[in-house]
Amino acid sequence: LRKAAILIPLEIRDNEIFIWLTLRSKNVTHDKGHVSFPGGMQDKGDRDAIATCLREAHEEIGLLPDRVTIISEHTPQINSRRVTVTPIVGLLSPGFDPLPNEEVAKCFAVPLKRFLSQTGHDHIITTFFEREIQVNFFTDQIDGEDIITWGLTAGFAICIAVAVLREMPEF
């Protein structure tokens, strides 16, 4: 399978942990208009998943690698396009101001605890690789627009919220 890596960027503001997400633009090949984490396909020059996600985060949202402290690397998951995606969690230096490129329509941060809340949450049960799975959906108002985070992105956000905040979801 092809390999990709994503950065799950966390930032601490006023004693609360926020998680940064991107809204993919209409200029990308796959997942137009979907919420995602910065990241992408591994290049031949990338020594590992950390190098991939840091390179991609710099390209997509202008995040300089020296502004990220890597906290953890998690178990890769297979997405719907049969790509192995490795999530890397990083803590950002305070005051990050994103500079989205043409692949990103919007970059925004929400409180991490949002992914443990029943408010604005829904789910469906579907079949993925011959297994029933729960797909979670979170709807948030961002700049007056309903933005829906779902699928693998929502799943990673839930797992990180549980691990970091040491709480179980309300749903």
N, C-alpha and C positions, 0 to 999 in steps of 0.2 A: 504494500500500500504506500501511497505517497505520504510524505510527512509535512506537518505544519506545526506551528507553535503560536500561542497567544499569550499576551501579557494581561494579567488581571491586576490593574493598577489601583492601589489603595492610597488614600490620602487622609491624614488626620487634620481636622479643622475644629477648633473650639471643643476639644475633647470628644469628638464624634468621628467615626470612621466612615469615609465616603468611598464609593467604588466608581471608577470612570468607565464609561461605555461610549461607543460610537454608533451613529446611524449611517449605514452605508449609503453612498450616493447612487444615482441612476447610471453613473459612468463605469460601474464595475461589471464584470462578466457574470458573477454569481451573487445570489442573495441581495439583489437590489432592494434598498429601502429597509433592510433588516437591521436590528440592533445586534452589535457584536462587540467583542473586545479587539483592541488593536493586535494585529498579528497576520500571519500568512504562511505561504509555502516556504519550506526550507530551500535555500540556495546552496549550490555546491561549495561556496566559500564560507558558509556558516559552520562553525566547529561543533555546535550543539543547539539544542532547543532554545537555550537562553540567548545565544547570539541571534537566532532567527527572530525571536519575539522583540528583542531590543532594536534590531535593525528595522523591523516592520513598524514598531511604535514610533521610531524617529521619522520614518518616511511618511506615515499616515497622519500623525498628530503633532509632530515636531518635538517629541519628548526626547531630550538628550539622555543617552545611556548613563552618564554620570549623575543624573538626577534620580536614579532608581536604585534602591537597595533590594536585591533579590532575597525573598524570604523563603520560598519553597518551590519545588517542582512536583507536579502531581501526575497521577496515572493518566496516560494518554487514553482518549476516547475516540471512537470512530464516528464521523459525522455522516449525514445522509448522502454525501458524494463519495463515500468510502475513502476518506482521508483521515489519517491518524493525527489527532490534534492533541498536543501536549500543552497543558495549562501551567503557566509560570506566574506566581504571585510576587508582586513587587510593591514596596512602599516608596511613594514619591516624596521628594523634598517638598517642603511647604511652598505654596504660591505657584503651582504649575498653571500655565496659561496655554491651552492647546492652540496649535496652528494647523488646522486640518488641510490635507491635500485634496486633490480632485476625487479621491476614492471615498471621502468622508463628507457627508452632508452636514453632520452635527456631531460635536463631542460634548458630553455632559456627565455630571457626577450626581449620584443619588446616595442617600444614606445607606450603608451596607445593611442595616437592620430592615430595610424595605423588603429584602428578599426572605424575611421570616414572617412577614405580615400577611394576614388574610385579606386586608384591604386591597382592592384592585387585583386580586389573584383569582385565577380560574385554571382549570386543567381538563385535559381529555386523556382517555386511554386509547392507545393505538398500538399497532404491531410494527416492530422494527427488528429486522434480521430474525424473523420468526419468533420473537418474544414480545409479550405485552409489556408496554412501558407507559409511565405517566409523563405527559408533556405539560409543563407548567407555563402559564401566561401571566405576565404582570403588566398592567396598564398604568402609565404615569402621565401626568400633564407636564410637558417640557416646553417652555416658551409658548404656552397656549395651544399646544398640539398634543393629541393623544399618541403616545409612543408605546408600542408593545414589545416587551422583551420576552422571548420564548425559546423553547428548544434547548439546544446544548448550552447556549449563553446563559439562559435562566438556570439550568441545572448546575453549571459551574458556580454561578453566583450564590445559589442556595447552599451548596457544599462549603464554599468559603465563608459565608455568613455563619453557618453552624459551627465551623471550626474556630473562627476568630472570636465570635461573640459568645460561644459556648452556651447557645440556646437552641431549642428545637423550633421548627416552624409552627405557626398557628394552624396551618392547614394539614 
